[in-house]
Amino acid sequence: MPDLFETTTIAGLTLRNRFVRSATWEGLAAETGGCTPQLNAMMADLAKGGVGLIISGHAYVSLEGQAGPRQLGVYSDDLLPGLRGMAEAVHKAGGVIVLQLAHAGNQAATSLSGLPAAGPSPFALPKGEPCREMDAGDLAAVVDAFAKAANRAKQAGFDGVQIHAAHGYLLSQFLSPYFNQRTDLYGGTLENRSRLLFEVYRAIRDAVGNGFPIMVKLNSEDFLEPGLTQDDMLQVSAELETVGMDAVELSGGTGFSGKFHPIRKGRIEGPDGEGYYLQAARRFKARMKMPLMLVGGIRSYETAERIVKEGSADYISLCRPLIREPHLIKRWKEGDRRPSTCLSDNLCLKATRTGEGLHCVVEKSLQERED
């Protein structure tokens, strides 16, 4: 029977438990995307708090793919010293870390990069900024950028990489008929819409070799019409397993999905409200042997334990709970099994947008009152 605190391996990478820190945007990098002491300390603190696998904040692989201010970058060799510092900080704290590789596509922060947004098809964002359609040269450049970024991660001492293909970012946009209206080899059928993702995977594998773990974050579904469906996800995942992908992290939704946004707001009351994508995870595990990480609305130890023991997922990914309590996993391991104190109010992300850097606003307020 699987146990949350047993040692496991993914592609030769040893993990001390089945808890994963899911990637987010910390807003703590330098303006150029470089690592800072504050950001590295946050990653090290997660390791000290007992997280089995840390996935870094989403790191943009090329300048035009930047999503927001003070986002972590991996687009240049100039960033290698800082990235080495992050990997070293986590390893010294006893942790394991993979770097998430991302490109924002039509959601890029053009005001920061000075470059036009580009995606699978022309797309007008709600704020009125247009997005141009990527041509063959653009696609080749994106594949190359992901491969070079993965190689930098390996050089910097990270334990693996995760390809961000969820939440309506570039690779997710290509997978989704909501964003992808192309009529060439990269549009139309699911095989065509997933072509760029597979090209990115193969280029990364060529760059890092067979001994380096490559993972992917996928949407269970987009919650858009038309959008990526659960059946689509299952078909893509089966193909990814065939070509050698080492693990999948399952999430869902996009910034255009309304109440099914990836970062759903509203306190989760009780176990019945936990596990946004549990049904999709069960379908995945019924078909695939590839390790599955499940993120989304998991707040209690009991729910995490049940999901793993029933075989619905192999690993439990947490994000907002670890913003409120970086040492939550340690607390659970030591026997205090009370649920996460996270309120899912998203004030932590509001703080990031205003330039304060990622932190739990509620927890900070409580600490200030105690002081």
N, C-alpha and C positions, 0 to 999 in steps of 0.2 A: 504494500500500500504506500503510495507516494506521501512524503512528509515535507512540510514547508521548510524545514530547517535541515534537510539532508543535503549532502554535497552531490552536485551533478556536473555534467560536462556538456558543452555545446561545441562541436567541432574541435575537440581537444582542449577547450578553454574551461578550466575548473572554476565552478561557482560555489560559494559556501552555503547558499540557500536559494530558494525559488522566488525571491523578491527582486524586482527590477525597478529602477528609477527611470520613468519614462521622460523623454526629452521635452523641453519647453524652450521659451525665450526668456533668458535671465536679464537682459539689458545691462549687463555688467562688464561687457568687453570694452576695449578701447574703441575710439571712433573709427579706427581702421579695421576693426574686427580682431585685434590681437587680444591674447589672454591677459588678464590683470590679476594681481594678488588676491583681490576680493573674490573674483570668479573662481580661481583655483582653490581658495579656502572653502568656498561653498561645496565644490566637488569632493574635497578631502573630508569635509564634515559629514557628507552622506556616507562615505566609506566608514568613518568612525561610528556612524549610527547603525551600521550593520547591514546596509543594502548589499545584496549579492552581486548585482550587476548594475553599474551606473551607465546610462546613455546620456551623453553630453547634450547641451542645448543644440538646436539645429544650426549647423555651420554652413554658411553659403560658399558654394564651390566656385563661383565666378562673380565678378562685380555686379553684373546686371541681375543676378539672382538674389541680391540682398532683400530681405523682407522688412527689416526694421532697424531703428537706431541701436547702436551698441550691441549688435548681434555678433556672435562668434563667427569668425571667418576661417576658411582653409583654402583660399584661392591663390595664395602666393607662398613661395619658399621663405619669404621674409617673416612669415608667421610661425615658422618652425620652432624657434627658440621658446616662444610662449607656449606652444602646444606641448612641447617636451616638458615644460614646467607643470602643466596640468596633469599629464600622465604620471609624472614622477610624484606629484603631491598625492594623488590617489593611491598609487602603489605603496608609498611610505605609510599611508594610513591603513594599509591592508586590504585595499579594494581592487576592483576590476572595472575598467572603463572602455567603452567603445565610443567612437565619434560618429554622430549622426551627420550625414551629408545631405544638403538640401539646396534647392533652387526654387525661388518663389514664383517664377513664371509670370502670369498676368497680375499677380499680387505683389510684384516687386515695388520697393520704395524708390520710385524714380527720382524723387527730390533729393535723395541721398546719393544715389549712384550717378545721377546726371545722364543716365542712359534710358532709352525708351523701354517700356515693358513689352515682353514678347511671350507668346504662348502657342498652343496648337492652332488656334483660330483667332481672328479678330474678336475682341471682347471689350465691351464698355463696362468699366467698373462703376459702382454706385456713385463714387465721387467724380465721375465724368472723365477719368483718364482713359484714353484708348490703349488697346494692346494690339500690336502687329502680329501677323502670322509668321512663325518661324519657317525659314527655308532650309534647304538641304545643308547649306554651310553652317547655319545656326545649330542644327541638330548634331552635326559632326563635332562642333565646338563644345556642345553640352556634354556629349559622351566623353570627350577628351578631358573636360574639366572635372567630371566625376572621377575618372580614372586617376588623374594626377592628384586630386584631393585625397583619394584613398591611399595612394602611395605616400603622401605626406603624413597621413595618420599613422601608417606603419613605421615610417622613419622616426616619428615623434615618440613612439613607444606605446601607442594605444593598443588595446588587446583585440581590436576588431573594428568594423565599421557597420553602420546601419544606413541603408538607403531610404530616404524619406519619400514615400510614394503615396502619402495619405493627405487628408485634410484640404484638398484643393490646391496644393502646391504643384509645381510643374509636371512631375511624373504622374501625379493623380489627375491633373487636367487632361493629359493625353489618354489616360484610361477611361475617362468619363465622357459619354456622349453629350452631356450638358455643356461642356467646354469645347470638346473636340468635334468640329464640323468638317474636318478635312475629307477630301475624296481621293487622296493619294495612298501610298503604302502605309501611312501612319494614321489613317482614319477609316471610319466605317465599321468593319468587323472588329470583334474583340481581339482577334489575332493581330490585326493592324494597330489597334489602339494600344496594345501592350508591347508593340515592337520596340519603342524607345527604352522602356524599362529593361527589356532583355538585352538590348545593346549596351546599356549602362552596366548591367550586371556582368556581362562577358568582358567588357573592357576593364572593369575593376578586377575581376578574377585574373585576367592576363597581367595586370599591373602588380598585384600583391601575391600571386601564387596560390597554391592549393592549401597551404597550412595556415592561412589567415582567415578568421571567421568573417563572413559577410551575412548580414541580416537585412531585413526589409520591414518597413512599417507600411501596412496596407489598410485601406478602408474596408470594413465589413460590407458597407454600402454607403452611398452618397446621401441618401434621403433627399434626392432631387429627381425631377422628372423632365427629360430622361436623365438617368444617371447610372453609375456603376451599381449593379445589383449584387446580392449575395451569391447568386449563381455565377455571375461574372468573377467575383472574388475567388470562388472555389476553383473555377477553371484556371485562372491565372496562377493560383497557389499550387495547383497540381503540376503545372508546367514548370514553375520555379523549383519545386521539389525535384523534378526530373533533371534539371540542368545543374543542380547542386547547391541551391540556396541553403544556408545553414539554419535559419530560424525566421519566423514571421512574428511580428507584433501586430495584433489586430485592434483597430480603432474604428472610427466612423465619422461621417459628416464632413461638412466644409463650412467656411465662413458664410456661405450663401444658403445654408440648410435650415435657417430659422431656429426653432426650438431644438432641433437635432444638431446644433453646433457641436463641434468636438469638445468644447469646454462648456458643458451645460451648467446653467446657473440655477441655484435652488438647493436648499439643504436636503440631503437624502435621509429619509425617515425609515429606518429599519431595513432588515435584509431583503425584503421584497422589492425595494427600490434600487438595489445594487446590481451592478453588472449590466451595463447598457447593451453590450454586444454578445451576451452569453449564448443566445440561440445560434448566432452565426458561428461562435467558437465550437459549439457542440457539433455542428454540421462539418466544420473543418476537421475536427479530431476524428470524426467517423470515417473520413476519407484519407487523411494525410497522417504520416508518421513524423513528419518534420516538426521540431519543437515549436510550440505556440506560446507566445506571451499575450496575455489579455489585459487591456487597459480599459478604463471607463467606469467611473462610479462605484468602485470597490472601496469600502470604508471600514469593514470589520474583519477581524481575524477569522471569525466563524465562516463568513462568506468565502474568504480567500482559501481557507482549508477545504471547504466543501467543493469548490470549483476544481481544485487540484486532485482531491481524493476521488471525485466522480469521473475524472479524466477529461473534463471539459477544456482544460488548458494545462500546460506544463509549468508556466511561470505567471506570477501576478505582478503586473506593472502598475505603479502608483506615481502620480505627479503632484497634484495639489495637496494630498495628505502629507507629503514629504516637504512641502513648502512650510506648512504649519508646524510639523514635527519632523525635523531631519533625522531624529533618533527613534522614530516610531518602531522600526524593525527591532532595534535593540530592546525597546520597552516590551514588545510582544514576546521576544525570546526569553526575557527575564521573568515572564509570568503575568505581567499586567496586560490583560487581553481586552481592555476597554477599547471601543471603536476609536478610529481617528477623530480628532476634535475639529477637523476641517469643516467649515460651514458651506463650502462651495458657493461663496458669495462673489468670487472673482475680483475682490478688491486687490488681491495680490497682482493681478495683471494690470489693473488700473494704475497701480504704483509704478509698474514697469513702463507703461506708456508715458507717464509724467516725468520719467527720467530718474526716479528714485532707486531703480533696481529692484529685482524680484525679492519680495519678502511678504510674510503674512502680516497684514495691517492690524488685524484683530490681536494677534499674539504680541506684536510690538506695543500696542496700546495697553494691554494688560501688564506687560513688563514695566512700562513707564509708570503706571499707577502704583505698582509694587515698590518701585524705586523712590 
